[in-house]
Amino acid sequence: MRSVKSFIAAGAATLLSQAAFAADMAIAPPPYAPAPVVEDFGGWYLRGDIGMTNQSAKTIDSLTAQTFPTTTAGLGFDSSMLFDLGVGYRFNNWFRADVIGQYRGRANLHGSDTVVLGLDDIGVNNYTGSKSEWVVMANAYVDLGTWWCITPFIGAGVGGSYNKLSGFRDDGVRYTAGALTNSVTYFADNGKWNLAWAAHAGLAYNVTPGFTVELAYSYMNLGDAAPGNYRAFDNSISGASSIKIKDITSHDLKLGVRWNLESPQVYAPPPLIRKG
């Protein structure tokens, strides 16, 4: 009987000892699934671009061209540099918008037209000069998804373009009844505002969550341009010009950068909690 009591007492002591040891151990938190890391790319950004233009025009219009049969040939512009700066806002992971101010450098103008003034009376006008623009435009873009940090996008813009013609002149040759005569007409520099619009497409590379590099193409419609008052080289004639260069367009290739002004917020899983 004594041995049974001793066995029961020893067992009870062992159970109490194990319970006390367990109470002193660290209590592990219950298992949980880690919260996913969420990156928020919304907010304001700055942008800048540099690129090249490839410009053309539809026709040179004038009172003479409206009166007599006229054929235009070789009308166009040399390429030029462009620069722009802007500020924008990303609304979510796929839609953003910005406003830019752009300067398009001087591009040399070339072209000529042939005018049939009558029987055995034909005139040829050879035009030279240069053109530059200041553009203010609001743009909206749709990002089409991201693969390996590369995001293709499309967009559109609308705004205004101040088109300025400088050094415009008309070197004319006239053939009348077998006789040739030459003339030169000079035009004052002149600029005018036009409605402008654009279509964009490109690829963006996310270097970091706050810095992006873009390679983009833009089709620009810049409206019209017109020179100022004219005068002949011998001052025999002068007055207000009726010449207008119509439907100026450009295919632009640009390299740009974007800086996010608000750092992405990262939500990490909560820390491990221990007791003791």
Buried (B, 14 or more C-beta within 10 A) or exposed (E): EEEEEEEEEEEEEEEEEEEEEEEEEEEEEEEEEEEEEEEBBBBEBBBBBEBBBBBEBEBBBBEBBEEBEBEBEEBEBBBBEBBBEBEBBBEEBBEBBBBBBBEBBBBBBEBBBBBEBEEEEBBBBBBBBBBBBBBBBBBBBEBEEBEEEEBBBEBBBEBBBBBBBBBBBBBBBBBEEEEEEEBEBBBBEBBBEBEBBBEBBBEBBBEEEBEBEBEBBBBBBBBBBBBBEBBBEEEEEEEEBEBBBBEBBBBBBBBBBBEBEBEBEEEEEEEEEEEE
